[in-house]
């Protein structure tokens, strides 16, 4: 799925109130931006993923936080 597809899926998940899917979709978008060297954009999406992961008690919260810390977004 490309970023346009991820964006469409994010919008659909917001409409459906599906926070678990949002955590995964925001993570995927964030990871793609970071991999492409767009750290600020990636960390924006990863922050959203982190918030949803915390809200829904997902195990992914710790690994998302570690990426944010690695990029200086949290200490």
PyMOL Python script that loads the backbone (N, CA, C, O; Angstrom):
from pymol import cmd

cmd.read_pdbstr("""\
ATOM      1  N   UNK A   1       0.853  -1.179   0.000  1.00  0.00           N
ATOM      2  CA  UNK A   1       0.000   0.000   0.000  1.00  0.00           C
ATOM      3  C   UNK A   1       0.893   1.234   0.000  1.00  0.00           C
ATOM      4  O   UNK A   1       1.818   1.326   0.806  1.00  0.00           O
ATOM      5  N   UNK A   2       0.627   2.176  -0.890  1.00  0.00           N
ATOM      6  CA  UNK A   2       1.394   3.410  -0.926  1.00  0.00           C
ATOM      7  C   UNK A   2       0.811   4.411   0.070  1.00  0.00           C
ATOM      8  O   UNK A   2      -0.198   4.139   0.720  1.00  0.00           O
ATOM      9  N   UNK A   3       1.456   5.570   0.180  1.00  0.00           N
ATOM     10  CA  UNK A   3       0.998   6.546   1.171  1.00  0.00           C
ATOM     11  C   UNK A   3      -0.403   7.072   0.877  1.00  0.00           C
ATOM     12  O   UNK A   3      -1.142   7.389   1.809  1.00  0.00           O
ATOM     13  N   UNK A   4      -0.784   7.172  -0.392  1.00  0.00           N
ATOM     14  CA  UNK A   4      -2.161   7.583  -0.698  1.00  0.00           C
ATOM     15  C   UNK A   4      -3.145   6.542  -0.186  1.00  0.00           C
ATOM     16  O   UNK A   4      -4.202   6.886   0.344  1.00  0.00           O
ATOM     17  N   UNK A   5      -2.799   5.276  -0.345  1.00  0.00           N
ATOM     18  CA  UNK A   5      -3.650   4.204   0.165  1.00  0.00           C
ATOM     19  C   UNK A   5      -3.720   4.201   1.683  1.00  0.00           C
ATOM     20  O   UNK A   5      -4.782   3.981   2.266  1.00  0.00           O
ATOM     21  N   UNK A   6      -2.579   4.448   2.316  1.00  0.00           N
ATOM     22  CA  UNK A   6      -2.557   4.520   3.781  1.00  0.00           C
ATOM     23  C   UNK A   6      -3.408   5.685   4.252  1.00  0.00           C
ATOM     24  O   UNK A   6      -4.161   5.557   5.217  1.00  0.00           O
ATOM     25  N   UNK A   7      -3.291   6.834   3.568  1.00  0.00           N
ATOM     26  CA  UNK A   7      -4.092   8.000   3.944  1.00  0.00           C
ATOM     27  C   UNK A   7      -5.582   7.697   3.841  1.00  0.00           C
ATOM     28  O   UNK A   7      -6.349   8.052   4.736  1.00  0.00           O
ATOM     29  N   UNK A   8      -5.993   7.050   2.771  1.00  0.00           N
ATOM     30  CA  UNK A   8      -7.406   6.686   2.608  1.00  0.00           C
ATOM     31  C   UNK A   8      -7.843   5.734   3.715  1.00  0.00           C
ATOM     32  O   UNK A   8      -8.943   5.862   4.254  1.00  0.00           O
ATOM     33  N   UNK A   9      -6.981   4.782   4.050  1.00  0.00           N
ATOM     34  CA  UNK A   9      -7.305   3.828   5.119  1.00  0.00           C
ATOM     35  C   UNK A   9      -7.378   4.528   6.474  1.00  0.00           C
ATOM     36  O   UNK A   9      -8.216   4.182   7.307  1.00  0.00           O
ATOM     37  N   UNK A  10      -6.507   5.511   6.697  1.00  0.00           N
ATOM     38  CA  UNK A  10      -6.546   6.288   7.947  1.00  0.00           C
ATOM     39  C   UNK A  10      -7.872   7.033   8.053  1.00  0.00           C
ATOM     40  O   UNK A  10      -8.514   7.019   9.104  1.00  0.00           O
ATOM     41  N   UNK A  11      -8.276   7.675   6.979  1.00  0.00           N
ATOM     42  CA  UNK A  11      -9.548   8.406   6.992  1.00  0.00           C
ATOM     43  C   UNK A  11     -10.720   7.469   7.255  1.00  0.00           C
ATOM     44  O   UNK A  11     -11.634   7.809   8.006  1.00  0.00           O
ATOM     45  N   UNK A  12     -10.696   6.290   6.637  1.00  0.00           N
ATOM     46  CA  UNK A  12     -11.767   5.312   6.848  1.00  0.00           C
ATOM     47  C   UNK A  12     -11.777   4.817   8.293  1.00  0.00           C
ATOM     48  O   UNK A  12     -12.841   4.658   8.892  1.00  0.00           O
ATOM     49  N   UNK A  13     -10.598   4.575   8.848  1.00  0.00           N
ATOM     50  CA  UNK A  13     -10.516   4.111  10.236  1.00  0.00           C
ATOM     51  C   UNK A  13     -10.999   5.183  11.201  1.00  0.00           C
ATOM     52  O   UNK A  13     -11.644   4.868  12.201  1.00  0.00           O
ATOM     53  N   UNK A  14     -10.696   6.451  10.913  1.00  0.00           N
ATOM     54  CA  UNK A  14     -11.224   7.546  11.737  1.00  0.00           C
ATOM     55  C   UNK A  14     -12.745   7.561  11.679  1.00  0.00           C
ATOM     56  O   UNK A  14     -13.413   7.686  12.705  1.00  0.00           O
ATOM     57  N   UNK A  15     -13.281   7.435  10.482  1.00  0.00           N
ATOM     58  CA  UNK A  15     -14.742   7.433  10.319  1.00  0.00           C
ATOM     59  C   UNK A  15     -15.389   6.286  11.073  1.00  0.00           C
ATOM     60  O   UNK A  15     -16.485   6.430  11.614  1.00  0.00           O
ATOM     61  N   UNK A  16     -14.707   5.142  11.107  1.00  0.00           N
ATOM     62  CA  UNK A  16     -15.242   3.957  11.781  1.00  0.00           C
ATOM     63  C   UNK A  16     -14.947   3.945  13.276  1.00  0.00           C
ATOM     64  O   UNK A  16     -15.467   3.102  14.007  1.00  0.00           O
ATOM     65  N   UNK A  17     -14.109   4.885  13.733  1.00  0.00           N
ATOM     66  CA  UNK A  17     -13.741   4.897  15.150  1.00  0.00           C
ATOM     67  C   UNK A  17     -12.873   3.714  15.544  1.00  0.00           C
ATOM     68  O   UNK A  17     -12.925   3.253  16.685  1.00  0.00           O
ATOM     69  N   UNK A  18     -12.070   3.218  14.598  1.00  0.00           N
ATOM     70  CA  UNK A  18     -11.249   2.026  14.805  1.00  0.00           C
ATOM     71  C   UNK A  18      -9.835   2.422  15.231  1.00  0.00           C
ATOM     72  O   UNK A  18      -8.933   2.541  14.402  1.00  0.00           O
ATOM     73  N   UNK A  19      -9.660   2.623  16.532  1.00  0.00           N
ATOM     74  CA  UNK A  19      -8.388   3.073  17.073  1.00  0.00           C
ATOM     75  C   UNK A  19      -7.260   2.077  16.917  1.00  0.00           C
ATOM     76  O   UNK A  19      -6.108   2.474  16.745  1.00  0.00           O
ATOM     77  N   UNK A  20      -7.567   0.794  16.974  1.00  0.00           N
ATOM     78  CA  UNK A  20      -6.527  -0.227  16.813  1.00  0.00           C
ATOM     79  C   UNK A  20      -5.957  -0.158  15.390  1.00  0.00           C
ATOM     80  O   UNK A  20      -4.741  -0.197  15.206  1.00  0.00           O
ATOM     81  N   UNK A  21      -6.819  -0.058  14.404  1.00  0.00           N
ATOM     82  CA  UNK A  21      -6.339   0.079  13.026  1.00  0.00           C
ATOM     83  C   UNK A  21      -5.576   1.383  12.836  1.00  0.00           C
ATOM     84  O   UNK A  21      -4.578   1.421  12.117  1.00  0.00           O
ATOM     85  N   UNK A  22      -6.039   2.444  13.474  1.00  0.00           N
ATOM     86  CA  UNK A  22      -5.344   3.720  13.360  1.00  0.00           C
ATOM     87  C   UNK A  22      -3.923   3.629  13.884  1.00  0.00           C
ATOM     88  O   UNK A  22      -3.005   4.194  13.291  1.00  0.00           O
ATOM     89  N   UNK A  23      -3.735   2.926  14.986  1.00  0.00           N
ATOM     90  CA  UNK A  23      -2.386   2.762  15.531  1.00  0.00           C
ATOM     91  C   UNK A  23      -1.475   2.098  14.501  1.00  0.00           C
ATOM     92  O   UNK A  23      -0.348   2.546  14.290  1.00  0.00           O
ATOM     93  N   UNK A  24      -1.949   1.054  13.870  1.00  0.00           N
ATOM     94  CA  UNK A  24      -1.150   0.354  12.880  1.00  0.00           C
ATOM     95  C   UNK A  24      -0.913   1.163  11.617  1.00  0.00           C
ATOM     96  O   UNK A  24       0.188   1.161  11.067  1.00  0.00           O
ATOM     97  N   UNK A  25      -1.940   1.850  11.163  1.00  0.00           N
ATOM     98  CA  UNK A  25      -1.814   2.644   9.943  1.00  0.00           C
ATOM     99  C   UNK A  25      -0.887   3.834  10.145  1.00  0.00           C
ATOM    100  O   UNK A  25      -0.053   4.125   9.288  1.00  0.00           O
ATOM    101  N   UNK A  26      -1.026   4.516  11.265  1.00  0.00           N
ATOM    102  CA  UNK A  26      -0.125   5.640  11.545  1.00  0.00           C
ATOM    103  C   UNK A  26       1.311   5.132  11.699  1.00  0.00           C
ATOM    104  O   UNK A  26       2.252   5.804  11.277  1.00  0.00           O
ATOM    105  N   UNK A  27       1.481   3.962  12.295  1.00  0.00           N
ATOM    106  CA  UNK A  27       2.821   3.384  12.428  1.00  0.00           C
ATOM    107  C   UNK A  27       3.413   3.112  11.057  1.00  0.00           C
ATOM    108  O   UNK A  27       4.573   3.426  10.793  1.00  0.00           O
ATOM    109  N   UNK A  28       2.616   2.535  10.204  1.00  0.00           N
ATOM    110  CA  UNK A  28       3.107   2.210   8.859  1.00  0.00           C
ATOM    111  C   UNK A  28       3.505   3.467   8.099  1.00  0.00           C
ATOM    112  O   UNK A  28       4.562   3.504   7.469  1.00  0.00           O
ATOM    113  N   UNK A  29       2.665   4.495   8.153  1.00  0.00           N
ATOM    114  CA  UNK A  29       2.988   5.757   7.483  1.00  0.00           C
ATOM    115  C   UNK A  29       4.253   6.360   8.078  1.00  0.00           C
ATOM    116  O   UNK A  29       5.135   6.808   7.347  1.00  0.00           O
ATOM    117  N   UNK A  30       4.340   6.371   9.405  1.00  0.00           N
ATOM    118  CA  UNK A  30       5.519   6.917  10.065  1.00  0.00           C
ATOM    119  C   UNK A  30       6.778   6.185   9.678  1.00  0.00           C
ATOM    120  O   UNK A  30       7.800   6.810   9.394  1.00  0.00           O
ATOM    121  N   UNK A  31       6.719   4.871   9.662  1.00  0.00           N
ATOM    122  CA  UNK A  31       7.883   4.068   9.292  1.00  0.00           C
ATOM    123  C   UNK A  31       8.312   4.347   7.848  1.00  0.00           C
ATOM    124  O   UNK A  31       9.505   4.401   7.551  1.00  0.00           O
ATOM    125  N   UNK A  32       7.341   4.522   6.962  1.00  0.00           N
ATOM    126  CA  UNK A  32       7.673   4.799   5.561  1.00  0.00           C
ATOM    127  C   UNK A  32       8.352   6.151   5.406  1.00  0.00           C
ATOM    128  O   UNK A  32       9.325   6.277   4.662  1.00  0.00           O
ATOM    129  N   UNK A  33       7.841   7.170   6.111  1.00  0.00           N
ATOM    130  CA  UNK A  33       8.475   8.488   6.043  1.00  0.00           C
ATOM    131  C   UNK A  33       9.882   8.454   6.624  1.00  0.00           C
ATOM    132  O   UNK A  33      10.809   9.014   6.040  1.00  0.00           O
ATOM    133  N   UNK A  34      10.045   7.807   7.761  1.00  0.00           N
ATOM    134  CA  UNK A  34      11.373   7.710   8.375  1.00  0.00           C
ATOM    135  C   UNK A  34      12.337   6.986   7.439  1.00  0.00           C
ATOM    136  O   UNK A  34      13.471   7.429   7.254  1.00  0.00           O
ATOM    137  N   UNK A  35      11.900   5.890   6.855  1.00  0.00           N
ATOM    138  CA  UNK A  35      12.749   5.131   5.936  1.00  0.00           C
ATOM    139  C   UNK A  35      13.160   5.963   4.725  1.00  0.00           C
ATOM    140  O   UNK A  35      14.237   5.763   4.162  1.00  0.00           O
ATOM    141  N   UNK A  36      12.298   6.894   4.329  1.00  0.00           N
ATOM    142  CA  UNK A  36      12.594   7.767   3.190  1.00  0.00           C
ATOM    143  C   UNK A  36      13.426   8.979   3.590  1.00  0.00           C
ATOM    144  O   UNK A  36      13.776   9.802   2.744  1.00  0.00           O
ATOM    145  N   UNK A  37      13.746   9.091   4.885  1.00  0.00           N
ATOM    146  CA  UNK A  37      14.557  10.203   5.358  1.00  0.00           C
ATOM    147  C   UNK A  37      13.771  11.426   5.775  1.00  0.00           C
ATOM    148  O   UNK A  37      14.362  12.452   6.113  1.00  0.00           O
ATOM    149  N   UNK A  38      12.452  11.341   5.759  1.00  0.00           N
ATOM    150  CA  UNK A  38      11.592  12.462   6.186  1.00  0.00           C
ATOM    151  C   UNK A  38      11.257  12.265   7.665  1.00  0.00           C
ATOM    152  O   UNK A  38      10.157  11.844   8.024  1.00  0.00           O
ATOM    153  N   UNK A  39      12.235  12.582   8.505  1.00  0.00           N
ATOM    154  CA  UNK A  39      12.127  12.279   9.931  1.00  0.00           C
ATOM    155  C   UNK A  39      10.997  13.060  10.602  1.00  0.00           C
ATOM    156  O   UNK A  39      10.233  12.483  11.376  1.00  0.00           O
ATOM    157  N   UNK A  40      10.876  14.354  10.322  1.00  0.00           N
ATOM    158  CA  UNK A  40       9.816  15.147  10.963  1.00  0.00           C
ATOM    159  C   UNK A  40       8.433  14.605  10.629  1.00  0.00           C
ATOM    160  O   UNK A  40       7.595  14.440  11.516  1.00  0.00           O
ATOM    161  N   UNK A  41       8.194  14.331   9.356  1.00  0.00           N
ATOM    162  CA  UNK A  41       6.896  13.795   8.951  1.00  0.00           C
ATOM    163  C   UNK A  41       6.674  12.422   9.565  1.00  0.00           C
ATOM    164  O   UNK A  41       5.587  12.120  10.058  1.00  0.00           O
ATOM    165  N   UNK A  42       7.708  11.596   9.531  1.00  0.00           N
ATOM    166  CA  UNK A  42       7.592  10.265  10.113  1.00  0.00           C
ATOM    167  C   UNK A  42       7.278  10.308  11.585  1.00  0.00           C
ATOM    168  O   UNK A  42       6.432   9.555  12.067  1.00  0.00           O
ATOM    169  N   UNK A  43       7.958  11.189  12.311  1.00  0.00           N
ATOM    170  CA  UNK A  43       7.714  11.277  13.754  1.00  0.00           C
ATOM    171  C   UNK A  43       6.331  11.834  14.062  1.00  0.00           C
ATOM    172  O   UNK A  43       5.747  11.499  15.092  1.00  0.00           O
ATOM    173  N   UNK A  44       5.801  12.677  13.186  1.00  0.00           N
ATOM    174  CA  UNK A  44       4.421  13.133  13.367  1.00  0.00           C
ATOM    175  C   UNK A  44       3.476  11.935  13.351  1.00  0.00           C
ATOM    176  O   UNK A  44       2.657  11.773  14.256  1.00  0.00           O
ATOM    177  N   UNK A  45       3.591  11.105  12.330  1.00  0.00           N
ATOM    178  CA  UNK A  45       2.717   9.935  12.227  1.00  0.00           C
ATOM    179  C   UNK A  45       2.987   8.934  13.343  1.00  0.00           C
ATOM    180  O   UNK A  45       2.054   8.324  13.866  1.00  0.00           O
ATOM    181  N   UNK A  46       4.246   8.760  13.709  1.00  0.00           N
ATOM    182  CA  UNK A  46       4.577   7.840  14.796  1.00  0.00           C
ATOM    183  C   UNK A  46       4.021   8.325  16.127  1.00  0.00           C
ATOM    184  O   UNK A  46       3.637   7.515  16.970  1.00  0.00           O
ATOM    185  N   UNK A  47       3.976   9.631  16.323  1.00  0.00           N
ATOM    186  CA  UNK A  47       3.378  10.166  17.547  1.00  0.00           C
ATOM    187  C   UNK A  47       1.896   9.816  17.608  1.00  0.00           C
ATOM    188  O   UNK A  47       1.377   9.455  18.665  1.00  0.00           O
ATOM    189  N   UNK A  48       1.220   9.925  16.468  1.00  0.00           N
ATOM    190  CA  UNK A  48      -0.196   9.545  16.430  1.00  0.00           C
ATOM    191  C   UNK A  48      -0.345   8.055  16.728  1.00  0.00           C
ATOM    192  O   UNK A  48      -1.238   7.650  17.472  1.00  0.00           O
ATOM    193  N   UNK A  49       0.533   7.248  16.145  1.00  0.00           N
ATOM    194  CA  UNK A  49       0.507   5.801  16.397  1.00  0.00           C
ATOM    195  C   UNK A  49       0.733   5.517  17.876  1.00  0.00           C
ATOM    196  O   UNK A  49       0.076   4.651  18.452  1.00  0.00           O
ATOM    197  N   UNK A  50       1.649   6.236  18.482  1.00  0.00           N
ATOM    198  CA  UNK A  50       1.966   6.055  19.899  1.00  0.00           C
ATOM    199  C   UNK A  50       0.753   6.381  20.779  1.00  0.00           C
ATOM    200  O   UNK A  50       0.436   5.641  21.711  1.00  0.00           O
ATOM    201  N   UNK A  51       0.091   7.477  20.477  1.00  0.00           N
ATOM    202  CA  UNK A  51      -1.095   7.875  21.253  1.00  0.00           C
ATOM    203  C   UNK A  51      -2.183   6.803  21.167  1.00  0.00           C
ATOM    204  O   UNK A  51      -2.749   6.411  22.187  1.00  0.00           O
ATOM    205  N   UNK A  52      -2.475   6.333  19.965  1.00  0.00           N
ATOM    206  CA  UNK A  52      -3.500   5.295  19.820  1.00  0.00           C
ATOM    207  C   UNK A  52      -3.063   3.984  20.463  1.00  0.00           C
ATOM    208  O   UNK A  52      -3.886   3.273  21.040  1.00  0.00           O
ATOM    209  N   UNK A  53      -1.790   3.661  20.371  1.00  0.00           N
ATOM    210  CA  UNK A  53      -1.293   2.443  21.011  1.00  0.00           C
ATOM    211  C   UNK A  53      -1.450   2.510  22.525  1.00  0.00           C
ATOM    212  O   UNK A  53      -1.833   1.525  23.157  1.00  0.00           O
ATOM    213  N   UNK A  54      -1.158   3.656  23.100  1.00  0.00           N
ATOM    214  CA  UNK A  54      -1.343   3.828  24.541  1.00  0.00           C
ATOM    215  C   UNK A  54      -2.823   3.769  24.908  1.00  0.00           C
ATOM    216  O   UNK A  54      -3.210   3.116  25.878  1.00  0.00           O
ATOM    217  N   UNK A  55      -3.638   4.457  24.124  1.00  0.00           N
ATOM    218  CA  UNK A  55      -5.078   4.507  24.416  1.00  0.00           C
ATOM    219  C   UNK A  55      -5.702   3.120  24.400  1.00  0.00           C
ATOM    220  O   UNK A  55      -6.587   2.825  25.203  1.00  0.00           O
ATOM    221  N   UNK A  56      -5.246   2.269  23.487  1.00  0.00           N
ATOM    222  CA  UNK A  56      -5.837   0.941  23.353  1.00  0.00           C
ATOM    223  C   UNK A  56      -5.005  -0.154  24.008  1.00  0.00           C
ATOM    224  O   UNK A  56      -5.295  -1.338  23.839  1.00  0.00           O
ATOM    225  N   UNK A  57      -3.974   0.232  24.752  1.00  0.00           N
ATOM    226  CA  UNK A  57      -3.172  -0.740  25.486  1.00  0.00           C
ATOM    227  C   UNK A  57      -2.434  -1.730  24.600  1.00  0.00           C
ATOM    228  O   UNK A  57      -2.296  -2.900  24.955  1.00  0.00           O
ATOM    229  N   UNK A  58      -1.963  -1.271  23.458  1.00  0.00           N
ATOM    230  CA  UNK A  58      -1.298  -2.155  22.503  1.00  0.00           C
ATOM    231  C   UNK A  58       0.177  -2.334  22.854  1.00  0.00           C
ATOM    232  O   UNK A  58       0.829  -1.411  23.343  1.00  0.00           O
ATOM    233  N   UNK A  59       0.684  -3.520  22.599  1.00  0.00           N
ATOM    234  CA  UNK A  59       2.087  -3.828  22.863  1.00  0.00           C
ATOM    235  C   UNK A  59       3.034  -2.983  22.011  1.00  0.00           C
ATOM    236  O   UNK A  59       4.195  -2.795  22.377  1.00  0.00           O
ATOM    237  N   UNK A  60       2.559  -2.485  20.903  1.00  0.00           N
ATOM    238  CA  UNK A  60       3.401  -1.707  19.994  1.00  0.00           C
ATOM    239  C   UNK A  60       3.848  -0.374  20.576  1.00  0.00           C
ATOM    240  O   UNK A  60       4.767   0.248  20.044  1.00  0.00           O
ATOM    241  N   UNK A  61       3.222   0.075  21.651  1.00  0.00           N
ATOM    242  CA  UNK A  61       3.566   1.386  22.229  1.00  0.00           C
ATOM    243  C   UNK A  61       5.046   1.484  22.578  1.00  0.00           C
ATOM    244  O   UNK A  61       5.668   2.512  22.315  1.00  0.00           O
ATOM    245  N   UNK A  62       5.618   0.446  23.161  1.00  0.00           N
ATOM    246  CA  UNK A  62       7.019   0.500  23.586  1.00  0.00           C
ATOM    247  C   UNK A  62       7.963   0.637  22.394  1.00  0.00           C
ATOM    248  O   UNK A  62       8.915   1.416  22.449  1.00  0.00           O
ATOM    249  N   UNK A  63       7.713  -0.104  21.325  1.00  0.00           N
ATOM    250  CA  UNK A  63       8.615  -0.018  20.176  1.00  0.00           C
ATOM    251  C   UNK A  63       8.458   1.313  19.435  1.00  0.00           C
ATOM    252  O   UNK A  63       9.432   1.854  18.912  1.00  0.00           O
ATOM    253  N   UNK A  64       7.235   1.836  19.390  1.00  0.00           N
ATOM    254  CA  UNK A  64       7.024   3.141  18.765  1.00  0.00           C
ATOM    255  C   UNK A  64       7.754   4.211  19.570  1.00  0.00           C
ATOM    256  O   UNK A  64       8.412   5.083  19.003  1.00  0.00           O
ATOM    257  N   UNK A  65       7.633   4.139  20.888  1.00  0.00           N
ATOM    258  CA  UNK A  65       8.319   5.102  21.748  1.00  0.00           C
ATOM    259  C   UNK A  65       9.819   5.052  21.525  1.00  0.00           C
ATOM    260  O   UNK A  65      10.470   6.096  21.492  1.00  0.00           O
ATOM    261  N   UNK A  66      10.378   3.868  21.372  1.00  0.00           N
ATOM    262  CA  UNK A  66      11.824   3.765  21.175  1.00  0.00           C
ATOM    263  C   UNK A  66      12.271   4.454  19.886  1.00  0.00           C
ATOM    264  O   UNK A  66      13.354   5.037  19.846  1.00  0.00           O
ATOM    265  N   UNK A  67      11.460   4.397  18.840  1.00  0.00           N
ATOM    266  CA  UNK A  67      11.790   5.100  17.593  1.00  0.00           C
ATOM    267  C   UNK A  67      11.718   6.606  17.814  1.00  0.00           C
ATOM    268  O   UNK A  67      12.583   7.345  17.344  1.00  0.00           O
ATOM    269  N   UNK A  68      10.689   7.063  18.529  1.00  0.00           N
ATOM    270  CA  UNK A  68      10.571   8.497  18.809  1.00  0.00           C
ATOM    271  C   UNK A  68      11.743   8.989  19.647  1.00  0.00           C
ATOM    272  O   UNK A  68      12.279  10.067  19.394  1.00  0.00           O
ATOM    273  N   UNK A  69      12.140   8.207  20.639  1.00  0.00           N
ATOM    274  CA  UNK A  69      13.288   8.576  21.470  1.00  0.00           C
ATOM    275  C   UNK A  69      14.556   8.643  20.618  1.00  0.00           C
ATOM    276  O   UNK A  69      15.356   9.568  20.758  1.00  0.00           O
ATOM    277  N   UNK A  70      14.732   7.668  19.747  1.00  0.00           N
ATOM    278  CA  UNK A  70      15.921   7.624  18.890  1.00  0.00           C
ATOM    279  C   UNK A  70      16.036   8.855  18.000  1.00  0.00           C
ATOM    280  O   UNK A  70      17.134   9.242  17.600  1.00  0.00           O
ATOM    281  N   UNK A  71      14.901   9.461  17.695  1.00  0.00           N
ATOM    282  CA  UNK A  71      14.898  10.647  16.845  1.00  0.00           C
ATOM    283  C   UNK A  71      14.727  11.929  17.661  1.00  0.00           C
ATOM    284  O   UNK A  71      14.389  12.979  17.116  1.00  0.00           O
ATOM    285  N   UNK A  72      14.962  11.835  18.961  1.00  0.00           N
ATOM    286  CA  UNK A  72      14.975  13.015  19.819  1.00  0.00           C
ATOM    287  C   UNK A  72      13.615  13.613  20.119  1.00  0.00           C
ATOM    288  O   UNK A  72      13.529  14.775  20.519  1.00  0.00           O
ATOM    289  N   UNK A  73      12.551  12.846  19.935  1.00  0.00           N
ATOM    290  CA  UNK A  73      11.204  13.378  20.171  1.00  0.00           C
ATOM    291  C   UNK A  73      10.752  13.210  21.625  1.00  0.00           C
ATOM    292  O   UNK A  73       9.798  13.848  22.071  1.00  0.00           O
ATOM    293  N   UNK A  74      11.442  12.355  22.338  1.00  0.00           N
ATOM    294  CA  UNK A  74      11.138  12.157  23.749  1.00  0.00           C
ATOM    295  C   UNK A  74      12.437  11.717  24.410  1.00  0.00           C
ATOM    296  O   UNK A  74      13.270  11.052  23.794  1.00  0.00           O
ATOM    297  N   UNK A  75      12.592  12.090  25.650  1.00  0.00           N
ATOM    298  CA  UNK A  75      13.824  11.715  26.369  1.00  0.00           C
ATOM    299  C   UNK A  75      13.512  10.844  27.535  1.00  0.00           C
ATOM    300  O   UNK A  75      14.420  10.429  28.256  1.00  0.00           O
TER     301      UNK A  75
END
""", "prot")
cmd.dss("prot")
cmd.show_as("cartoon", "prot")
cmd.util.cbc("prot")
cmd.orient("prot")
